[in-house]
């Protein structure tokens, strides 16, 4: 059934579907003005999303009522695309709508968004409108889960930072060199490159991501540096291959990352800090030197930025597949694989576990891959992905794929200088006492409320009454007091 366009009594355009009007046959603008005036908005929305506003008569009235708010439209019919310019962005109704809403708005904005539908469109396009509401529900639930995850990991990262500052004994700094750097990740393509890394070992300053440490050591290859930024529990499992004693390798660790206490107390550690990290004031208060790192979605991205700042030479990425593979997703031996394999049985087989792992990893690997592609142009002549003729499923934008025949053993630069390490002597100040004084001060203000309590903070902003505002504020204050007690107990 086609949409019929015609003129309303006041001369404005209107339209109908099956004899039923999508806008008033008399005064479409007045109808839209009354609709916007009658909207119930108990909070100041960060965005307004309307399902099928048709000829978009409501757009100027929405901008008048919400002048600082982004306005978005969800289209259920392409017949109205000529009016898309009235909105900050327009979304088509399809199976990806929920994900596209989340990607465009983000979790915080979605939880502060006013979702509405143009009533005539809701009646005339019932199936499409239903799909749109389902997509909105998907985006809202995903936002809620992401905010809860952020809150959980923010607390974990802060606890990791407290342990890091309290336990580190042998900090060090790295100084820039000129030698090429090889970053070893643990994708399946690393396996066939291990003999070549051993043969060309003297050519590179080798940085091993923590998941690649086990395969390298297993082949007798000792990296120059091990880098880890992950703040989760499983991150520490990658160090289990060292047993009770760690090899004499410097470890570059994010202060908010997870690391075994024994490593912090016995090994040379290069502390890493991020611009937005709460670990920064802790490191400064304890006089612990640290090196800046770029926070990226993947540790390999952080390692690449770190390596580029550490040398004037080239950087080679080895084992960076960023795609799922049949069978093992990592070069073996792998510490997490050994842990999980111990729990395989007839009902929960290794094959089922590996297949589930590959499926679960697809989304995150695609995100990481897209990031490398998006920033690859600025590294076009300095960064290469290195393998033994591995058939990669995806290219990484301008990052060139090369084989080991790209250079020969005699190709190493003359007079190259590897990045050097400088041991730093810690001041004798009692760091635990310093932290005990600092932590209550850090959380006495609302500076970190958004990180620790993102949901409660958003609800405060949305509070319709003074009582709600006070209640959410009290929840945050009580939560921070309890969290500070937990941090002090760690000392």
Residue pairs with C-beta under 8 A, 6 or more apart in sequence:
1 17
1 18
2 17
3 15
3 16
3 17
3 22
3 77
3 79
4 15
4 16
4 17
5 13
5 14
5 15
6 13
6 14
6 15
6 16
7 13
7 14
8 14
8 23
8 24
8 25
8 26
8 27
8 28
9 25
9 26
9 27
10 26
10 27
10 28
10 29
12 27
12 28
12 29
12 57
13 23
13 28
13 55
14 21
14 22
14 23
14 24
14 25
14 28
14 55
15 21
15 22
15 23
15 54
15 55
15 79
16 22
16 25
17 124
18 124
20 120
20 123
20 124
21 120
22 54
22 55
22 118
22 120
22 121
22 124
23 31
23 32
23 54
23 55
23 57
23 120
24 30
24 31
28 55
28 57
29 57
31 57
32 57
32 58
32 61
33 61
35 58
35 61
35 118
35 119
36 58
36 61
36 62
36 64
36 65
37 61
37 65
39 65
39 114
39 116
41 65
41 66
41 114
42 462
42 464
43 112
43 114
43 461
43 462
43 463
43 464
44 66
44 69
44 461
44 462
45 66
45 69
45 112
45 113
45 114
46 69
46 70
46 108
46 109
46 112
46 113
47 69
47 70
47 71
47 72
47 105
47 109
47 110
47 112
47 113
47 114
48 62
48 66
48 69
48 70
48 71
48 72
48 113
48 114
48 116
49 72
49 73
49 74
49 101
49 113
49 114
49 115
49 116
49 136
50 58
50 62
50 71
50 72
50 73
50 74
50 115
50 116
50 117
50 118
51 73
51 74
51 76
51 115
51 116
51 117
51 118
51 121
51 122
51 129
51 132
51 133
52 73
52 74
52 75
52 76
52 77
52 80
52 117
52 118
52 121
52 122
52 125
52 128
52 129
52 132
53 59
53 73
53 80
53 83
53 86
53 87
53 118
53 121
54 77
54 80
54 83
54 118
54 120
54 121
55 80
55 83
56 73
56 80
56 83
56 86
56 87
58 118
59 71
59 86
59 87
60 86
62 69
62 71
63 71
66 114
70 88
70 89
70 109
71 86
71 87
71 88
72 87
72 88
72 89
72 90
72 91
72 104
72 105
73 84
73 86
73 87
73 89
73 90
73 91
74 90
74 91
74 92
74 93
74 97
74 132
74 135
75 81
75 84
75 90
75 91
75 92
75 93
76 93
76 121
76 125
76 128
76 129
76 132
77 125
77 128
78 92
81 90
84 90
89 104
91 97
91 100
91 101
91 104
93 128
93 131
93 132
93 135
97 131
97 132
97 135
98 134
98 135
98 136
98 137
98 138
98 139
98 142
99 138
99 139
101 110
101 135
101 136
101 139
102 110
102 139
102 142
102 143
105 113
105 139
106 143
107 142
107 143
107 144
107 146
107 147
107 150
107 454
108 143
108 147
108 454
108 458
110 139
110 140
110 143
111 140
111 143
111 144
111 147
111 455
111 458
112 458
112 461
112 462
115 136
117 129
117 132
117 133
121 129
122 129
144 455
147 454
147 455
147 458
148 455
150 451
150 454
151 451
151 452
151 453
151 454
151 455
153 231
153 232
154 448
154 451
154 452
155 452
155 483
156 231
156 232
156 258
157 231
157 256
157 277
157 278
157 279
158 256
158 278
158 279
158 452
158 483
158 487
159 486
159 487
159 490
160 231
160 255
160 256
160 257
160 258
160 259
161 255
161 256
161 277
161 278
161 279
161 282
162 282
162 435
162 439
162 487
162 490
162 491
163 261
163 264
163 490
164 253
164 255
164 256
164 257
164 259
164 264
164 271
164 279
165 255
165 279
165 282
165 283
165 286
165 288
165 431
165 435
166 431
166 432
166 435
166 490
166 491
167 261
167 264
167 265
168 264
168 265
168 269
168 271
168 288
168 426
169 264
169 265
169 266
169 426
170 266
170 267
170 268
170 269
170 423
171 268
171 269
171 270
171 271
171 288
171 289
171 290
171 423
171 424
171 426
172 250
172 268
172 269
172 270
172 421
172 422
172 423
172 424
173 270
173 289
173 291
173 421
173 422
173 424
174 225
174 250
174 252
174 270
174 291
174 310
174 419
174 420
174 421
174 422
175 419
175 420
175 421
175 422
176 309
176 310
176 311
176 312
176 419
177 205
177 310
177 311
177 312
177 313
177 416
177 417
177 418
177 419
177 420
178 311
178 312
178 313
178 413
178 415
178 416
178 417
179 203
179 204
179 205
179 311
179 313
179 413
179 416
179 417
179 418
179 419
180 203
180 204
180 205
180 311
180 313
180 314
180 315
180 316
180 413
180 416
181 204
181 205
181 206
181 207
181 307
181 310
181 311
181 313
181 314
181 315
181 316
181 419
182 197
182 204
182 205
182 206
182 207
182 315
182 316
182 318
182 386
183 207
183 208
183 209
183 300
183 303
183 304
183 307
183 315
183 316
183 317
183 318
183 320
184 190
184 197
184 206
184 207
184 208
184 209
184 212
184 215
184 216
184 223
184 318
184 319
185 209
185 211
185 212
185 300
185 317
185 318
185 319
185 320
185 321
186 209
186 211
186 212
186 215
186 319
186 330
186 331
186 334
187 319
187 320
187 321
187 322
187 323
187 325
187 329
187 330
187 331
188 319
188 321
188 325
188 327
188 328
188 329
188 330
188 331
188 390
189 318
189 319
189 320
189 321
189 387
189 388
189 390
189 392
190 212
190 215
190 318
190 319
190 331
191 215
191 331
191 332
192 387
192 388
192 390
193 318
193 319
193 386
193 387
193 388
193 404
194 215
194 216
194 219
194 221
194 331
195 219
196 388
196 404
197 204
197 206
197 216
197 219
197 221
197 318
198 219
198 220
198 221
199 409
200 404
200 409
201 221
202 412
203 407
203 409
203 411
203 412
204 316
205 224
205 225
205 310
205 311
205 418
205 419
206 216
206 221
206 223
206 224
206 225
207 223
207 224
207 225
207 226
207 227
207 252
207 303
207 306
207 307
208 216
208 223
208 225
208 226
208 227
209 226
209 227
209 228
209 299
209 300
209 303
210 226
210 227
210 228
210 230
210 235
210 238
210 239
210 299
211 238
211 330
211 334
211 335
211 336
212 319
212 331
213 223
213 226
213 238
213 239
213 241
213 242
214 238
214 241
214 333
214 334
214 335
215 331
215 332
215 333
215 334
216 222
216 223
217 241
217 242
217 247
218 241
218 333
222 247
222 249
223 249
224 249
224 250
224 418
224 419
225 249
225 250
225 251
225 252
225 270
226 249
226 250
226 251
226 252
227 251
227 252
227 253
227 299
227 302
227 303
227 306
228 235
228 238
228 251
228 252
228 253
228 254
228 257
228 259
228 299
229 253
229 254
229 257
229 272
229 293
229 299
229 302
230 257
230 258
230 299
231 254
231 256
231 257
231 258
232 258
233 258
234 336
235 257
235 258
235 259
236 258
236 259
236 260
237 335
237 336
237 339
238 335
238 336
239 246
239 259
239 260
239 263
239 335
240 335
240 339
241 333
241 335
244 262
246 262
246 263
246 266
246 267
248 267
248 268
249 267
249 268
250 267
250 268
250 269
250 270
250 421
251 259
251 263
251 267
251 268
251 269
251 270
252 269
252 270
252 272
252 291
252 306
253 259
253 264
253 269
253 270
253 271
253 272
254 272
254 273
254 274
254 277
254 279
254 293
254 302
255 271
255 272
255 273
255 277
255 279
255 282
255 283
255 290
256 274
256 277
256 278
256 279
259 269
263 269
268 421
268 423
270 290
270 291
270 421
271 283
271 288
271 289
271 290
271 291
272 290
272 291
272 292
272 293
272 306
273 279
273 280
273 283
273 290
273 291
273 292
273 293
274 280
274 292
274 293
274 294
274 295
275 292
275 295
276 295
277 295
278 442
278 448
278 451
281 438
281 442
282 435
282 438
283 290
285 434
285 435
285 438
286 429
286 431
286 434
286 435
287 426
287 427
287 429
288 426
288 431
289 424
291 306
293 302
293 305
293 306
294 301
294 302
294 305
294 306
295 302
296 302
296 305
296 371
297 364
297 367
297 368
297 371
298 368
298 371
300 317
300 320
300 368
301 368
301 371
301 372
304 315
304 317
304 379
304 383
307 315
308 315
308 379
308 382
308 383
310 419
311 419
313 413
313 416
314 382
314 383
314 384
315 379
315 382
315 383
315 384
316 383
316 384
316 385
316 386
316 402
317 383
317 384
317 385
317 386
317 399
318 385
318 386
318 387
319 331
320 385
320 396
321 390
321 392
321 393
322 365
322 368
322 369
322 372
322 394
322 396
323 365
323 369
323 392
323 393
323 394
324 358
324 359
324 361
324 362
324 365
325 358
326 358
327 354
328 334
328 337
328 354
329 354
329 357
329 358
329 361
330 336
330 337
340 353
341 350
344 350
344 353
369 394
369 396
372 396
372 397
372 399
373 395
373 396
373 397
374 397
375 397
376 383
376 396
376 397
376 398
376 399
377 397
377 398
379 398
379 399
380 398
380 399
380 400
383 399
384 399
384 400
384 401
384 402
384 406
385 392
385 396
385 399
385 400
385 401
385 402
386 402
386 403
386 404
386 406
387 401
387 403
388 403
388 404
389 403
392 401
395 401
432 491
435 491
436 488
436 491
439 484
439 487
439 488
440 484
442 448
443 480
443 483
443 484
446 476
449 456
449 457
449 476
449 480
450 457
452 479
452 480
452 483
453 475
453 476
453 479
453 480
456 472
456 475
456 476
456 479
457 472
457 476
459 468
459 472
460 469
460 472
460 473
460 476
463 469
463 472
